[in-house]
Amino acid sequence: MKLIRLMAITLLVLLVPAMSTQAADLLPSWNDGPSKQAIIEFVNATTDKTSPKFVPPEERIATFDNDGTLWAEQPMYFQLLFALDRVKALAPQHPEWKDQEPFASLLKGDVKGALAGGEHALLEIVMATHAGMTTEEFTQTVKDWIATAKHPKTGRLYTEMVYQPMLELLATLRANGFKTFIVSGGGIEFMRPWTEKVYGIPPEQVVGSSIKTKFEMRDGKPVLTRLAEVDFVDDGPGKPVGINSHIGRRPIAAFGNSDGDLEMLQWTAAGGGKRFCLYVHHTDAEREWAYDRQSHIGKLDKGLDEAKAKGWTVVDMKNDWKRIFAWEK
Amino acid sequence: MKLIRLMAITLLVLLVPAMSTQAADLLPSWNDGPSKQAIIEFVNATTDKTSPKFVPPEERIATFDNDGTLWAEQPMYFQLLFALDRVKALAPQHPEWKDQEPFASLLKGDVKGALAGGEHALLEIVMATHAGMTTEEFTQTVKDWIATAKHPKTGRLYTEMVYQPMLELLATLRANGFKTFIVSGGGIEFMRPWTEKVYGIPPEQVVGSSIKTKFEMRDGKPVLTRLAEVDFVDDGPGKPVGINSHIGRRPIAAFGNSDGDLEMLQWTAAGGGKRFCLYVHHTDAEREWAYDRQSHIGKLDKGLDEAKAKGWTVVDMKNDWKRIFAWEK
């Protein structure tokens, strides 16, 4: 037992100095090409102490969007699918929903009809399913759902709908001293219960949209109650605001897939020294989905133009990724 | 050569498990007594793998109030002294302040008169000195001030007004796998520019009160502008809310000095497993200041009663600390 430990530590001692040059080997699901090369070149330039672009470890902050960047977002945001499942689960306690939109349509299975009410309808669904309980109760509900609910098209757990190449990228960055954060338009408390297990990103490194919470005593026990009031929308221009509020440093690398990530990438790119901005472009209709400028989910239009103009890395999912999901044949 | 390396590594292997039992040696400014013993006992119980109270490293979250817990807060909060200095520095650009309260009194040196306007006056001073610039400009102003401004009584830099025993405690916890956070009523962007250097706590582990910021393009360059609008007050019942928002886990140890920290300690104590709550009690009128139940700064009244009732650790600064400041003789 001790010998194995000794050998492991010896190995570690021998391997550490060479780690950054091995970034290539840590990205087996990436095809050789300009995207993979750009990642390796960035990691080497910022972590090699002799490089003029060297960045000290504490400043190696990398931020990742979640929906469409780390996991899929079709046929609709997974958190919305969670909310719809919750409406069904909670319906017996809400007989009034049978005659009340957007719930009435939802309960008849007419999602499109329910969402025809636009942002107001969406907010009603979110608040009915995300507010009114304690933070601990909500966390447990998310844990139960994420452990069992299946994606409507693939039949896979949602945590299996994550992109294998992005998991390798997260691990590569961390192996090179980067601190990885999620900065998502999704709900912060919807993500935190599972991001550590799935992405290796702990709760304190998750930034997202939020509703307000209130501290109160319930039977002499302190609880945080989730209120039906929007606190912060972590999307578009909200992303640099959320980064500033939660991280307090400007990232040196940022990863997104939609126009909602553009301000985060602009904010990242505008700092001094070496910077890395990457867009995941959904180009694979067979293994995943293909969408960009016209999509109402994950629309990538302005961002695609700016990426080209500024020379940011644009991942072509179809050609850059050997496989998209870990379970692919 | 190889043998020496092997021996060094073996030594390391042998020493690591014993680290937590050496907590005592990492606290040289603490007198032997119940406070020091309670700290050591907590660290040992939560980090010894054979202990029934063992806590995995990722859950070892410790939160610290700042004013009066990590650094002094008399004769008034240091951030208020910063604001007063800023009013003086900005006065030439604001000729109207000569006839406008609370600025008129302040500029005449009458701080008490200026603050007679209560919360409204305070908010006016804060907004006039903390809003209207970009986040980068504000950070630079704080850096310049903290590097040069002197405490009115001791003539020391404010960063020298930190408590040496608490620095040792922070280091002890981190050496035992804890992640240390600041959770302060003070401004989050007032603390972040210097907490890493002074406390070893990076910006992303600082939680505090905040004003809103806005993302905008200025001459084609993205900036975050600080708005004259309160975003979040990280005090009292706000502390568990801030902890939940920024950290997303319940601390297993919390450290404060006033009633404004009580909810943070209650929230920490109410979790399962081993917990540690500590109040710093200002009992040393000679080396620091002595104040508690009647003080308008750092009032400790309800908290002191609850600490006694619940068996929390109460540090008696006069008797528990060998020295308070590093520069003491």
Interface residues (C-beta under 8 A of the other chain):
Chain A: K2 R5 L6 I9 T10 V13 E58 I61 T135 K179 I188 E189 R192 E196 P202 P203 E204 Q205 V206 S210 T213 K214 F215 E216 K221 P222 L224 D231 P237 G238 P240 V241 N244 S245 H246 I247 G248 R249 E263 Q266 W267 A270
Chain B: R5 L6 I9 T10 L12 V13 E58 I61 T135 K179 I188 E189 R192 E196 P202 P203 E204 Q205 V206 S210 T213 K214 F215 E216 K221 P222 L224 D231 P237 G238 P240 V241 N244 S245 H246 I247 G248 R249 E263 Q266 W267 A270
